[in-house]
Amino acid sequence: MKSNRVPQYIATGLAAMGVCMAAGCATQDTVSSRFPKLEENINSARVVGADVYAPTPLKSAEAKLESAKSAVAAGDMVFAARLVDEAMADADYARVKAPTEKAKKDAQDLRMSIQTLRDEIKKIPVAK
């Protein structure tokens, strides 16, 4: 005779889900515990020149950090978590964009220098 194993599988699956849910609820990752990492990301962006070359995403990250702190103080953890996630993305974008924008500016400056040299060379009289 075949025994019905479906209830056994269901019980095993429910037990596994229960363990996962208990582990998820036991984590210490609160919104406010993510603030130091976010501040570190913002400072990293500043170090690479985001305040000069990518000011918009950097300012956005800073504003969202302050808004998230206010939301935590008000007890709105869901909104604060969303703001922290957005601020992290903005800070990462600023950190990555700044060197690219700096390189573009440096390349443009080099092009202008080369053009100036070409113009100067054209002005030199040709010796015969």
C-alpha positions in Angstrom: 0.0 0.0 0.0 1.1 3.5 -0.8 1.0 5.9 2.1 -0.1 9.5 1.4 3.0 11.7 1.9 1.4 15.0 0.9 0.6 15.9 4.5 4.2 15.2 5.4 5.5 17.5 2.7 3.1 20.2 3.7 4.2 20.0 7.3 7.8 20.2 6.3 7.2 23.2 4.1 5.3 25.0 6.8 8.0 24.3 9.3 10.7 25.7 6.9 8.6 28.8 6.3 8.2 29.3 10.1 11.9 29.1 10.6 12.6 31.6 7.8 10.0 34.0 9.2 11.4 33.7 12.7 14.9 34.4 11.5 13.7 37.4 9.4 11.9 38.9 12.4 14.9 38.4 14.6 17.3 40.5 12.5 18.6 43.8 13.9 18.5 45.7 10.7 16.4 48.7 11.7 16.1 51.8 9.6 18.2 53.9 12.1 20.9 51.3 12.1 21.3 51.9 8.3 22.0 55.7 8.8 25.8 55.3 9.4 26.2 53.3 6.2 24.2 55.9 4.3 26.3 58.7 5.8 29.5 56.8 4.8 28.2 56.5 1.2 27.5 60.2 1.1 30.9 61.0 2.5 32.5 58.6 -0.1 30.7 60.6 -2.8 32.0 63.8 -1.5 35.6 62.5 -1.4 35.4 61.7 -5.2 34.1 65.2 -5.9 30.4 64.7 -6.1 29.7 68.1 -4.6 31.3 69.6 -7.7 30.7 67.1 -10.4 27.4 65.5 -9.3 25.7 67.9 -6.9 22.1 67.1 -7.7 22.1 63.4 -6.7 24.4 64.2 -3.7 22.0 66.9 -2.4 19.1 64.6 -3.0 20.7 61.9 -0.9 21.4 64.3 1.9 17.9 65.6 1.8 16.4 62.1 1.9 18.7 61.2 4.8 17.3 64.2 6.8 13.8 63.3 5.8 14.3 59.7 6.8 15.6 60.8 10.2 12.5 62.9 10.6 10.3 60.0 9.6 12.0 57.8 12.2 11.4 60.4 14.8 7.7 60.5 13.8 7.5 56.7 13.9 6.9 56.2 10.2 9.4 53.4 9.7 8.0 52.2 6.3 8.5 55.7 4.8 11.9 56.1 6.5 13.0 52.8 5.0 12.0 53.8 1.5 13.8 57.1 1.9 17.0 55.4 3.1 16.8 53.0 0.1 16.4 56.0 -2.3 19.1 58.0 -0.5 21.5 55.0 -0.8 20.8 54.8 -4.6 21.3 58.6 -5.0 24.6 58.5 -3.0 25.9 55.6 -5.0 24.9 57.3 -8.3 26.7 60.5 -7.2 29.8 58.5 -6.2 29.9 56.8 -9.6 28.9 59.8 -11.7 31.4 62.3 -10.2 34.6 60.7 -11.7 32.9 60.3 -15.0 31.9 64.0 -15.1 35.4 65.0 -14.0 36.9 63.0 -16.8 34.5 64.6 -19.3 35.5 68.0 -18.1 39.2 67.2 -18.2 38.8 65.8 -21.7 37.0 69.0 -22.8 39.8 71.1 -21.3 42.4 69.1 -23.2 40.4 69.5 -26.4 40.4 73.3 -25.8 44.1 73.3 -25.1 44.9 71.4 -28.2 42.7 73.7 -30.3 44.5 76.7 -28.8 47.9 75.2 -29.7 46.7 74.5 -33.3 45.5 78.1 -33.6 48.9 79.3 -32.4 50.8 77.0 -34.7 48.7 78.4 -37.7 49.8 81.9 -36.7 53.5 81.1 -36.9 54.9 82.4 -40.2 56.2 79.8 -42.6 60.0 79.9 -43.1 61.1 79.7 -46.7 
